[in-house]
Each structure stands twice: as C-alpha cells, then as structure tokens.
Amino acid sequence: MHRTPRFPDRRAPRAPLDHRAVAYIDLAAIQDNVRALKSLNAGAQSMTVVKADGYGHGLVQASLAALAGGADWLGTALISEALSLRAAGIRSPILAWLLSPSDSFDDAVAAEIDLSVESSWALTRVIGAARSVGKSARVHLEVDSGMGRAGCDLAELQTLVERLRRAEQQGTVRFVGVWSHLARADEQDPRPTDQQLKTYLRALETVRAAGLVPELRHLANSAALLTKPSTHLDLVRCGLASYGVSPTSWDSVNGRIVLQPAMTLRSQIVRLRAVGRGYPVSYGATYHTQRDSTLALVPLGYADGVPRSGSNCAQVTVRGRRAPIVGRVCMDQFVIDTTGINARVGDEVTVFGDTTTGDPCITDLAASSDTIAYEILTGIGGRVPRVYRTGADRVQDPD
Ligand SMILES: *Cc1c(COP(=O)(O)O)cnc(C)c1O
C-alpha cells in the first residue's frame, strides 16, 4: 500500500518525501496563469490547450483549473481527449483538431465537440456523423498559412469552402471558425509570423468571398500571445504558458505578468558514496570523477521522463545547491555529484520547479538536454505520482 503523498508547505521545514519521486502540480498556479494571460488579450476569447494529459499535469485537473481561471475554451488534439473531458462533466466549448479515420465522429458530434476540418475525407465524416446523430456539427476550418504541417492549402480551400457552405445550408454543419497555426512565433525575428498572418488573412478573404462568415478567427499560440498582439484576433490558443513556462526568453510582457511554473519534479537521494579520483560512473563510463568526490544515487530515470540527453549536462538541486548529473541517465536512476554539499540519504532532489524558490528552471534543463520544456513536461512518466494542490489548500505568503 502506498501512502498518499502530501503537498509540501513552502514555509514548513521539508518533511521527507514519502514517495521515491513525485510530480507536484499546483492547480492554483494554472488558474492564476490563465487569468493573467487572459488579461493580455482582453478583446479575445481564451482557449487553454490541454492535449497530452494537460501537458503532463492531468487532463481533467488542468482543465478545471483553467476554467476556474476564466478560460472560455479548452483545446485538445484528439477527439478521445475531448470525450474524456465531457465524461468528466465538463460542459465548456472544446475544440479537437487532430482527426483520424478511426475516430468516433458520431460520439464527437453527439457530445457537441467542435471539430477542426482540413481535408475532404474529414468533412465527409463530419457531415455523415451530423446526419446519423441528427445534430449539426460545429466546424473550424484549418488552413496552412506556412507551417507546412496540417491545414488545407489555398487550392484545397476553395473546394472545402464550397462544400462547407452547402452543408451549412442543409443544416448539417454549423460553420464556427477559420484558424491556422504558427511555426515560428517563439523566434525573435517577427517576419515569418507576419508572413503567416498575411497568408492567413488572404485565406480568410477566400472564405468570406464564398459567403461563409467565421465567428472565430484564431491563430496565436502561447508565444504569439506573449509577443504578437496582431495575431490575437478573436481567440487565442494557449498551452505552455498556462502551465507557467514561457516558450520565449524575450517576451515583451516580461514583467507585465508573472507566470508560475505549475509542476515541480522531486525525488530523493537513496544512496551516497565517497570515491576517489578517476572513478567511472554509469553505463559507458562517460564520466570519471576529477577528484575525491561524493556521489549520490537518485531513483529517477528516462523512463520517468528525465532526458537521457541530460547525461553529464543537466543539474538538479539538493539542499538548495546545484548538483550536476554525472554519467549517463539510466532508465530508472541517475547519479549526481554532491561533493561539498553534505547531503544525506533521504534528502530531496529537485529536477525542476519554481525558480522563485530556488528550484532549477525547466527551460534550463531542456536547454542543457537539447530539448524543449514541452517534451519534458509531457514526458513525465506514468510511474511518477502526481500530487495536486488547489487554491483551497494553498499556502498564503506571510507578506
Ligand atoms: C499545442 C498547440 C497549441 C498550443 O501551443 P503552445 O505553444 O503550447 O501555446 C495551439 N494550437 C495548436 C494547434 C496546437 O497544436
């Protein structure tokens, strides 16, 4: 039997972790982030993107926190994710944008999930589902404005728009919006995003010329929300920033709002040993100690989402001090050098968390591991229990 781990009180002395590793999720932080982000685009509606298990924070928990923070919409990649939200009793508007032929379109239409359409086959399935369920399907048309991933191109657009108009006249489709996705909004050079905006607006003209009136035009992701007001339009789809992590290092709102990282990944030291100089560490002996050293074993590995590419690069904290990961990160464990830290077995090891309390920053971990925070958050394994804190049990700062 496991005991349920408790959320740590930031003011209290740390009790020993009662689990090998824990991902603490601060739902009040998500709620605050969503509210703060919404203040940046008062004129537009806000969608919190909760795909991939709410970026690893828990699909339903993250969604409820986002709605409590004022999110108007939830966004998922998959229909199955959207259906899970409905099954949890969430009634807010939901858009799902990555459709597969094997999906249950009938269930999606019956559950009043908005569906993104970018291809003829998908529109055929959506219309078929609307007929079989006896309800109009709510559709957002996706255009490719230059990302070259999903979305119809301008040639396909013409055909889709004509079919959509007929379907709307027949009552099988309710045409809701036209949207696109930005490929380079996190880069400091504004030109690629300006170009995408232009292409998107041109596509919008084609849609209007065919007699379709989009209620919602949407383009911006987190990076564009933070840096490019011209892309906000009617609705902003915000993922990463809602979880308290900025996708850019240079956003123009720096200082205007505070983002609170919602996830903290902690483990503990399970073994310590003193070794001499030249001691080989972990698979492949990619590291040898440079001096007399203290090495500590941490029972967390790449199966739990610690990137293997962080071997010999990433740092964690122990007793408020930095300790480097030495040798290769293994499936279930890694080794850190705690020389001079006076660490004990049972001491907490923080892999990433809230930088305002001295925890390592997930963006630094990602950079030193040659990846992005998105991949780390969504890669935290199912073996790591999530422990939630809500607003109700939130510790108030004394000042
Ligand atoms: C994931 C995703 C988003 C959110 O992106 P962030 O960079 O996390 O804000 C928005 N729109 C689409 C289509 C997405 O796939």
The ligand as a Gaussian input file, in Angstrom:
#p B3LYP/6-31G(d) Opt

LIG

0 1
 C       -0.267000      22.639000     -28.998000
 C       -0.991000      23.619000     -29.776000
 C       -1.226000      24.913000     -29.282000
 C       -0.598000      25.422000     -28.008000
 O        0.769000      25.740000     -28.230000
 P        1.637000      26.415000     -27.056000
 O        2.898000      26.765000     -27.714000
 O        1.786000      25.350000     -26.022000
 O        0.858000      27.566000     -26.566000
 C       -2.037000      25.752000     -30.000000
 N       -2.585000      25.350000     -31.167000
 C       -2.364000      24.124000     -31.695000
 C       -2.984000      23.748000     -32.977000
 C       -1.554000      23.228000     -31.021000
 O       -1.322000      22.023000     -31.552000

